[in-house]
Amino acid sequence: MNTVSTDRSIRALLKQGIEQLRAANVPSFTLAAELLLLHASARDRVWLYSHPEEILPEPVAEAYFTLLARRSSGVPTQHLTGKQEFWGLEFGVSPDVLIPRPETEHLIEVALDRLAVREIRTGRPPRLSGEGILIVDIGTGSGCIAIALAKELSAATIYATDISKAALEVARRNATHLGFADRIQFLESNLLDGFSPHSFDLIISNPPYISRREAASLPVEVRGHEPEVALYGGEEGYEFYGSLILEAANYLKPGGLLVLELGYNSLPAVQPLLETSEWLNIGVTKDLAGIPRVLSAERRIATATAKG
Ligand SMILES: C[S@@+](CC[C@H](N)C(=O)[O-])C[C@H]1O[C@@H](n2cnc3c(N)ncnc32)[C@H](O)[C@@H]1O
């Protein structure tokens, strides 16, 4: 049974929540306690810190203690609050989708940079509206990548695929809620089944890349609460990249760009898959922790083979 503090002031509740989550070894326990208190009280952070002595009604305190107990048992904070910020936008999340991670924002940065460089090379100004550009986000999950790109490239045509019907429902809801529903077509597809070859200027993906062998060592928040289809790339983890890269070579226009998120140890297995005659200008971008996180490349424009 939950113990409800007799002191129901915000300051006391927050302190008790922090202590409870710390004792349960919850990562980022202070932030988690804050977010759960904000969620239970339906208030914002400014209010929280400007009213430390305010007494919360008993049902709000009860709701907060229930959330703390669930968080202590391993339920991710985002599943309790139902949201996660990505690229300055608030995404709804559920157990049907991967919770968007901050490092995935590097994919958006690399894609925008490389598209701008392409423009400069063709003599156009680097300011991009995305006009005439066809993009697909493979494995869209919550829709975070496709929606962030729609925000930045107001004239691009954007598709987003996922093999999970339930994930696509979450992505469509997010696009509607954030005002991008008319900018993105969400399609249930295995990779790019159903599209025409040589269609896209940009193929972008944060694929499942965790090794099945590592499953037991994952935090309970991930292992027990995020969808398996979003996590595991195969026994080794990098297997999914093989089919993804083959498919991308077929579906990109000549000169089109591929931008992929990497697992913390994926680079040595994945980079060689791009070191073929089909790709050029391979780029590796590290995340803030110094981990090679984004692999990008350009589909080579086929040169006519000499006839002998
Ligand atoms: C790592 S999650 C990425 C979700 C989201 N793009 C993000 O960055 O937060 C991988 C996504 O790929 C989807 N997926 C797995 N296998 C797939 C396949 N064969 N074709 C299309 N999508 C697939 C999963 O359902 C999941 O939504």
The ligand as an ORCA input file, in Angstrom:
! r2SCAN-3c Opt
* xyz 0 1
  C      14.064      1.950    -33.252
  S      12.346      2.166    -33.658
  C      12.396      3.841    -34.275
  C      11.112      4.585    -34.080
  C      11.221      6.097    -34.435
  N      11.597      6.284    -35.810
  C      12.225      6.784    -33.536
  O      13.309      7.151    -34.007
  O      11.933      6.955    -32.336
  C      12.225      1.163    -35.102
  C      10.874      1.134    -35.797
  O      10.976      0.279    -36.953
  C       9.790     -0.465    -37.091
  N      10.106     -1.647    -37.898
  C      10.657     -2.826    -37.508
  N      10.801     -3.652    -38.553
  C      10.335     -2.988    -39.645
  C      10.222     -3.322    -41.028
  N      10.634     -4.513    -41.498
  N       9.693     -2.414    -41.872
  C       9.270     -1.203    -41.410
  N       9.357     -0.835    -40.109
  C       9.892     -1.711    -39.239
  C       9.349     -0.745    -35.660
  O       7.981     -1.062    -35.586
  C       9.727      0.559    -34.969
  O       8.643      1.463    -34.971
*
